[in-house]
Amino acid sequence: MLIALMLGAAALMRMVESANLLSGNMAFKRAATLAAEAGTEAAIAWLALQDAATLAVDQAAKGYYASDASNFDATGNRGGSLSSGVDWKSDNCAGATLARCLKPVAVSAPDAAGNTVRYVVQRLCTAPGAFASSGGCAFHFPAEADSSSRSGLSYGRNQRLAGAPLAYYRITARASGPRNTVSVIEVLVRF
C-alpha cells in the first residue's frame, strides 16, 4: 500500500512539473508573438514616413523590397532554387540554394523579455518601379464617399473606383527569444 501511494505521488509530481513546463513555454511563445507585433508596428511606422519614389525601389538596408518575392518562405522550412527566404540569422540564408535571400532589419535592442525582433517589408508587385510602370501590383481602390442618399454610398456612379490606388505591402516579422522561442507573423497593410 505504501508503495502504491509513493508511485501515485511521483506520478502526480511529474504531471504538475509537465504542466508548469508547458505553461512556461506558452508564456514565452506569447511574449515572442507580442514582440513580433511590435516589429510590425515599427515597419508600419517606417512605411508611413516614405514617399512613392522611395517605395518604388528596393531598400535592402531598411528591410524593404519593392517587389514580391516568388514562392516566399518566411519560416525557412521550405527550400529549393525557386523559393525565396529571409536571412533571419544573418548567415546569408545558411548557404541554402534560393532564388532570393531577403535581408531583414532589426528593431533596436532586445526587449525586456529578451526577444530580438527583425522584419522585412515587401510591396506586392511583380517588379520594382512606379505603380503604373511596374504593373502587376495588388491595389486597393477606396470608394468615393459621394452619395445623395443618407443611407449609403451611390455605387452605381462612375466614380465608384475613382480614388487613388493604394498598394498592398506584406510585413513579415520574426521574434526570437529565450528557450529558443520563435514567433513569425505576417500582416498585410495598404498605403
Stockholm file with secondary structure:
# STOCKHOLM 1.0

chainA/1-191         MLIALMLGAAALMRMVESANLLSGNMAFKRAATLAAEAGTEAAIAWLALQDAATLAVDQAAKGYYASDASNFDATGNRGGSLSSGVDWKSDNCAGATLARCLKPVAVSAPDAAGNTVRYVVQRLCTAPGAFASSGGCAFHFPAEADSSSRSGLSYGRNQRLAGAPLAYYRITARASGPRNTVSVIEVLVRF
#=GR chainA/1-191 SS CHHHHHHHHHHHHHHHHHHHHHHHHHHHHHHHHHHHHHHHHHHHHHHHTCCHHHHTSCBGGGTEESSCCTTEESSSCCCSTTCEEECTTSSGGGGCCCSEEECCEECSSCCTTCCEEEEEEEESSSSSSCHHHHCCCCEECCCCCCCSSSSSCCTTSTTTTCSCCEEEEEEEEEEECGGGCEEEEEEEEEC
#=GC SS_cons         CHHHHHHHHHHHHHHHHHHHHHHHHHHHHHHHHHHHHHHHHHHHHHHHTCCHHHHTSCBGGGTEESSCCTTEESSSCCCSTTCEEECTTSSGGGGCCCSEEECCEECSSCCTTCCEEEEEEEESSSSSSCHHHHCCCCEECCCCCCCSSSSSCCTTSTTTTCSCCEEEEEEEEEEECGGGCEEEEEEEEEC
//
